[in-house]
Amino acid sequence: MSTADAFEPYWLDETDWLVTVCMLPDDEDEEETLVELNWIGRLFGFAQSTNTRMLALVGDPDMPAYELLFSFDSPGNRQEFLELVRRDGYANPDEEGAFIVPTHDEIKNARPIGLVFSEQQANVIVAVGVMIFQGLNTDAGDSDA
């Protein structure tokens, strides 16, 4: 992935990272792509809910495979994020190779999702993420009903 975007990776001093891979093949049918985008959106919502930075980069442009990177500001937020992923059930963060520590180059080359995914894909990811974030941060006891 070219990083000639003049976007300064100001997150290089962050020390607690995990990365996972997701496939979004161009030739895949729209419904299957939407399933993957929804999963990425849920991860985005989990990240927002746990004060976790989420970045991405193209892992293999021929597939295309995307790497999703997460930086945690505390061990508690890391655990909460992984528990949300676990409860979601789409992926098992405890499975070997599912969420691993990225290399320094992966961290350096990663970018915000709006700079990695197409505009349409980023819009779906953010919309799903916002709904998840709102759902996770809604206290049913606060409702007027």
Backbone as CSV, one residue per row, in Angstrom:
resi,resn,N_x,N_y,N_z,CA_x,CA_y,CA_z,C_x,C_y,C_z
1,MET,0.849,-1.188,0.000,0.000,0.000,0.000,0.881,1.234,0.000
2,SER,0.560,2.135,-0.853,1.302,3.384,-0.894,0.873,4.268,0.273
3,THR,1.846,4.848,0.917,1.532,5.779,1.996,1.990,7.174,1.607
4,ALA,1.907,7.473,0.324,2.307,8.779,-0.186,1.181,9.787,-0.006
5,ASP,0.362,9.580,1.011,-0.784,10.457,1.243,-0.447,11.607,2.180
6,ALA,0.785,11.678,2.633,1.257,12.726,3.545,0.501,12.695,4.874
7,PHE,-0.112,11.575,5.187,-0.815,11.402,6.457,0.201,10.923,7.480
8,GLU,0.444,11.709,8.475,1.458,11.397,9.481,0.928,10.352,10.469
9,PRO,1.578,9.199,10.580,1.126,8.162,11.522,1.498,8.513,12.963
10,TYR,0.706,9.365,13.572,0.990,9.877,14.915,0.793,8.829,16.006
11,TRP,0.361,7.630,15.642,0.083,6.574,16.609,1.266,5.621,16.810
12,LEU,2.422,5.942,16.247,3.560,5.025,16.315,4.063,4.774,17.735
13,ASP,3.810,5.675,18.662,4.282,5.465,20.030,3.306,4.647,20.876
14,GLU,2.164,4.277,20.311,1.214,3.432,21.043,1.770,2.011,21.072
15,THR,1.587,1.332,22.195,2.314,0.073,22.403,1.466,-1.194,22.428
16,ASP,0.159,-1.101,22.560,-0.678,-2.298,22.691,-1.561,-2.438,21.459
17,TRP,-1.151,-3.280,20.513,-1.834,-3.422,19.227,-2.236,-4.871,18.958
18,LEU,-3.315,-5.025,18.207,-3.710,-6.310,17.632,-4.128,-6.062,16.196
19,VAL,-3.991,-7.084,15.356,-4.417,-6.990,13.964,-5.159,-8.273,13.605
20,THR,-6.166,-8.129,12.758,-6.865,-9.270,12.192,-7.079,-8.995,10.713
21,VAL,-7.373,-10.026,9.964,-7.516,-9.901,8.511,-8.946,-10.191,8.107
22,CYS,-9.407,-9.465,7.109,-10.737,-9.709,6.552,-10.647,-9.656,5.030
23,MET,-11.408,-10.491,4.371,-11.402,-10.570,2.909,-12.632,-9.876,2.338
24,LEU,-12.410,-9.078,1.320,-13.508,-8.436,0.586,-13.234,-8.557,-0.913
25,PRO,-13.272,-9.767,-1.454,-12.964,-9.938,-2.876,-13.894,-9.120,-3.766
26,ASP,-13.315,-8.546,-4.810,-14.089,-7.731,-5.747,-15.146,-8.535,-6.478
27,ASP,-14.866,-9.808,-6.738,-15.801,-10.611,-7.520,-16.876,-11.281,-6.666
28,GLU,-16.830,-11.041,-5.378,-17.804,-11.638,-4.476,-19.154,-10.945,-4.640
29,ASP,-20.226,-11.705,-4.413,-21.542,-11.087,-4.560,-21.758,-10.036,-3.476
30,GLU,-22.635,-9.110,-3.786,-22.868,-7.951,-2.920,-23.327,-8.350,-1.523
31,GLU,-24.142,-9.390,-1.425,-24.658,-9.812,-0.124,-23.524,-10.309,0.777
32,GLU,-22.618,-11.098,0.208,-21.492,-11.606,0.996,-20.570,-10.470,1.420
33,THR,-20.350,-9.515,0.537,-19.526,-8.351,0.880,-20.171,-7.569,2.012
34,LEU,-21.485,-7.441,1.973,-22.204,-6.722,3.025,-22.041,-7.414,4.378
35,VAL,-21.999,-8.741,4.379,-21.778,-9.484,5.627,-20.426,-9.089,6.225
36,GLU,-19.388,-9.044,5.393,-18.052,-8.671,5.868,-18.009,-7.209,6.313
37,LEU,-18.628,-6.328,5.552,-18.649,-4.910,5.923,-19.384,-4.696,7.238
38,ASN,-20.436,-5.454,7.449,-21.160,-5.360,8.723,-20.277,-5.815,9.880
39,TRP,-19.489,-6.870,9.667,-18.581,-7.330,10.710,-17.538,-6.254,11.014
40,ILE,-16.971,-5.671,9.970,-16.000,-4.600,10.179,-16.664,-3.433,10.904
41,GLY,-17.895,-3.123,10.543,-18.645,-2.066,11.223,-18.862,-2.368,12.694
42,ARG,-19.157,-3.627,13.005,-19.332,-3.996,14.412,-18.007,-3.832,15.165
43,LEU,-16.910,-4.228,14.522,-15.601,-4.024,15.152,-15.341,-2.543,15.389
44,PHE,-15.722,-1.714,14.424,-15.565,-0.264,14.568,-16.386,0.234,15.755
45,GLY,-17.616,-0.247,15.896,-18.457,0.130,17.032,-17.870,-0.341,18.354
46,PHE,-17.345,-1.572,18.386,-16.702,-2.083,19.597,-15.493,-1.218,19.948
47,ALA,-14.730,-0.838,18.920,-13.548,-0.002,19.144,-13.953,1.346,19.733
48,GLN,-14.965,1.968,19.158,-15.402,3.265,19.661,-15.901,3.160,21.096
49,SER,-16.597,2.076,21.386,-17.162,1.886,22.719,-16.092,1.648,23.784
50,THR,-14.939,1.149,23.379,-13.882,0.818,24.337,-12.675,1.756,24.212
51,ASN,-12.868,2.908,23.595,-11.798,3.900,23.438,-10.568,3.295,22.763
52,THR,-10.817,2.524,21.715,-9.780,1.816,20.983,-9.621,2.437,19.605
53,ARG,-8.377,2.684,19.213,-8.115,3.201,17.869,-8.240,2.057,16.872
54,MET,-8.958,2.301,15.759,-9.068,1.313,14.694,-8.507,1.907,13.420
55,LEU,-7.571,1.186,12.817,-6.968,1.582,11.551,-7.046,0.400,10.600
56,ALA,-6.710,0.630,9.344,-6.748,-0.451,8.356,-5.665,-0.243,7.315
57,LEU,-5.371,-1.313,6.617,-4.504,-1.225,5.450,-4.818,-2.398,4.538
58,VAL,-4.488,-2.231,3.272,-4.694,-3.305,2.316,-3.595,-4.325,2.541
59,GLY,-3.992,-5.542,2.872,-3.016,-6.586,3.130,-2.557,-7.268,1.853
60,ASP,-3.482,-7.534,0.956,-3.165,-8.167,-0.329,-4.132,-7.613,-1.358
61,PRO,-3.679,-6.688,-2.207,-4.583,-6.055,-3.159,-5.142,-7.007,-4.208
62,ASP,-4.519,-8.172,-4.412,-5.033,-9.119,-5.399,-6.283,-9.837,-4.928
63,MET,-6.544,-9.879,-3.626,-7.703,-10.616,-3.121,-8.971,-9.780,-3.047
64,PRO,-9.127,-8.632,-2.607,-8.275,-7.919,-1.667,-8.537,-8.345,-0.223
65,ALA,-7.460,-8.395,0.510,-7.519,-8.666,1.940,-7.157,-7.383,2.667
66,TYR,-7.878,-7.111,3.723,-7.625,-5.921,4.531,-7.157,-6.338,5.909
67,GLU,-6.211,-5.597,6.431,-5.779,-5.791,7.804,-6.442,-4.715,8.650
68,LEU,-7.042,-5.132,9.742,-7.702,-4.218,10.666,-6.866,-4.180,11.938
69,LEU,-6.379,-2.995,12.273,-5.493,-2.836,13.427,-6.217,-2.104,14.549
70,PHE,-5.952,-2.534,15.778,-6.598,-1.959,16.948,-5.532,-1.623,17.985
71,SER,-5.564,-0.396,18.482,-4.631,0.058,19.510,-5.427,0.346,20.780
72,PHE,-4.983,-0.248,21.875,-5.705,-0.155,23.138,-4.989,0.776,24.095
73,ASP,-5.762,1.594,24.794,-5.163,2.537,25.750,-5.058,1.961,27.154
74,SER,-5.643,0.785,27.371,-5.533,0.145,28.680,-5.819,-1.347,28.537
75,PRO,-5.273,-2.150,29.438,-5.564,-3.587,29.409,-7.059,-3.872,29.578
76,GLY,-7.732,-3.066,30.385,-9.167,-3.253,30.585,-9.956,-3.033,29.311
77,ASN,-9.609,-1.996,28.562,-10.306,-1.746,27.301,-9.995,-2.830,26.275
78,ARG,-8.775,-3.342,26.300,-8.423,-4.452,25.405,-9.300,-5.660,25.718
79,GLN,-9.404,-6.012,27.001,-10.210,-7.163,27.415,-11.684,-6.965,27.052
80,GLU,-12.193,-5.754,27.285,-13.597,-5.475,26.967,-13.834,-5.593,25.466
81,PHE,-12.917,-5.049,24.655,-13.037,-5.148,23.205,-13.078,-6.618,22.769
82,LEU,-12.125,-7.411,23.264,-12.068,-8.824,22.883,-13.297,-9.584,23.362
83,GLU,-13.837,-9.212,24.500,-15.063,-9.857,24.983,-16.246,-9.513,24.075
84,LEU,-16.317,-8.285,23.595,-17.378,-7.907,22.650,-17.251,-8.706,21.357
85,VAL,-16.033,-8.884,20.878,-15.807,-9.686,19.669,-16.238,-11.130,19.924
86,ARG,-15.871,-11.645,21.069,-16.230,-13.015,21.447,-17.750,-13.189,21.483
87,ARG,-18.430,-12.272,22.157,-19.896,-12.355,22.279,-20.600,-12.151,20.943
88,ASP,-19.987,-11.369,20.050,-20.562,-11.151,18.726,-20.674,-12.474,17.967
89,GLY,-19.677,-13.337,18.116,-19.745,-14.669,17.550,-19.295,-14.824,16.106
90,TYR,-19.028,-13.741,15.406,-18.617,-13.865,14.009,-17.186,-14.378,13.898
91,ALA,-16.337,-13.963,14.804,-14.938,-14.396,14.827,-14.557,-14.703,16.258
92,ASN,-13.617,-15.613,16.414,-13.160,-15.983,17.739,-11.785,-15.354,17.967
93,PRO,-11.703,-14.345,18.838,-10.409,-13.693,19.056,-9.384,-14.605,19.730
94,ASP,-9.845,-15.738,20.260,-8.939,-16.675,20.920,-8.352,-17.697,19.944
95,GLU,-8.879,-17.726,18.733,-8.377,-18.664,17.721,-6.982,-18.246,17.267
96,GLU,-6.125,-19.220,17.089,-4.749,-18.935,16.678,-4.734,-18.152,15.362
97,GLY,-4.024,-17.042,15.357,-3.898,-16.216,14.156,-5.032,-15.240,13.934
98,ALA,-6.045,-15.235,14.802,-7.206,-14.356,14.593,-6.879,-12.902,14.936
99,PHE,-6.392,-12.640,16.101,-5.999,-11.303,16.528,-4.570,-11.425,17.052
100,ILE,-3.624,-10.935,16.256,-2.209,-11.077,16.591,-1.558,-9.702,16.644
101,VAL,-0.345,-9.657,17.135,0.391,-8.397,17.228,0.937,-8.044,15.838
102,PRO,0.639,-6.837,15.351,1.139,-6.437,14.028,2.608,-6.034,14.072
103,THR,3.202,-5.973,12.902,4.585,-5.514,12.805,4.619,-3.987,12.868
104,HIS,5.798,-3.453,13.101,5.967,-1.997,13.127,5.572,-1.390,11.776
105,ASP,5.939,-2.046,10.682,5.592,-1.526,9.349,4.081,-1.524,9.129
106,GLU,3.389,-2.542,9.610,1.932,-2.553,9.482,1.328,-1.373,10.231
107,ILE,1.811,-1.130,11.423,1.310,-0.001,12.219,1.620,1.312,11.507
108,LYS,2.824,1.441,11.000,3.242,2.669,10.314,2.429,2.918,9.037
109,ASN,2.098,1.862,8.316,1.388,2.007,7.039,-0.131,2.041,7.171
110,ALA,-0.652,1.726,8.345,-2.100,1.722,8.548,-2.643,3.140,8.504
111,ARG,-3.901,3.242,8.114,-4.574,4.531,7.978,-6.016,4.420,8.509
112,PRO,-6.650,5.553,8.779,-8.075,5.530,9.150,-8.888,4.863,8.036
113,ILE,-9.990,4.238,8.401,-10.757,3.446,7.440,-11.223,4.240,6.226
114,GLY,-11.497,5.517,6.393,-11.944,6.344,5.269,-10.884,6.532,4.203
115,LEU,-9.621,6.273,4.536,-8.541,6.391,3.560,-8.170,5.043,2.943
116,VAL,-8.745,3.947,3.448,-8.386,2.614,2.982,-9.516,1.975,2.183
117,PHE,-10.721,2.057,2.701,-11.873,1.456,2.031,-12.478,2.464,1.062
118,SER,-13.238,1.948,0.090,-13.940,2.850,-0.820,-14.932,3.687,-0.021
119,GLU,-15.370,4.785,-0.580,-16.316,5.656,0.133,-17.581,4.897,0.507
120,GLN,-18.098,4.103,-0.406,-19.316,3.341,-0.138,-19.093,2.332,0.988
121,GLN,-17.967,1.624,0.947,-17.661,0.653,1.998,-17.464,1.350,3.345
122,ALA,-16.739,2.459,3.355,-16.501,3.199,4.597,-17.814,3.711,5.179
123,ASN,-18.731,4.140,4.318,-20.028,4.616,4.800,-20.799,3.507,5.501
124,VAL,-20.761,2.295,4.946,-21.444,1.161,5.585,-20.779,0.845,6.923
125,ILE,-19.452,0.785,6.932,-18.708,0.475,8.161,-19.041,1.477,9.257
126,VAL,-19.007,2.751,8.933,-19.266,3.788,9.935,-20.721,3.751,10.399
127,ALA,-21.664,3.559,9.472,-23.078,3.511,9.857,-23.347,2.359,10.822
128,VAL,-22.815,1.189,10.512,-22.991,0.039,11.407,-22.293,0.313,12.740
129,GLY,-21.087,0.845,12.668,-20.335,1.143,13.888,-21.053,2.114,14.810
130,VAL,-21.655,3.146,14.236,-22.385,4.127,15.043,-23.582,3.467,15.723
131,MET,-24.301,2.606,14.988,-25.445,1.917,15.596,-24.994,1.008,16.741
132,ILE,-23.894,0.297,16.542,-23.367,-0.575,17.591,-22.937,0.255,18.796
133,PHE,-22.205,1.320,18.545,-21.742,2.190,19.619,-22.922,2.727,20.427
134,GLN,-23.942,3.217,19.730,-25.113,3.741,20.429,-25.813,2.649,21.225
135,GLY,-25.928,1.456,20.641,-26.566,0.352,21.342,-25.808,-0.076,22.586
136,LEU,-24.489,-0.098,22.490,-23.671,-0.497,23.636,-23.665,0.557,24.734
137,ASN,-23.898,1.794,24.362,-23.840,2.884,25.329,-25.214,3.417,25.709
138,THR,-26.229,2.597,25.479,-27.594,2.957,25.857,-27.971,2.170,27.096
139,ASP,-28.337,2.871,28.131,-28.768,2.237,29.362,-30.290,2.119,29.310
140,ALA,-30.797,0.897,29.243,-32.240,0.688,29.153,-32.969,1.305,30.342
141,GLY,-32.293,1.436,31.457,-32.905,2.040,32.641,-33.140,3.533,32.497
142,ASP,-32.496,4.148,31.492,-32.660,5.587,31.277,-33.804,5.919,30.341
143,SER,-34.490,4.910,29.814,-35.543,5.189,28.825,-36.773,5.777,29.514
144,ASP,-37.514,6.536,28.745,-38.742,7.160,29.268,-39.937,6.213,29.192
145,ALA,-39.763,5.077,28.539,-40.879,4.147,28.356,-41.189,3.388,29.595
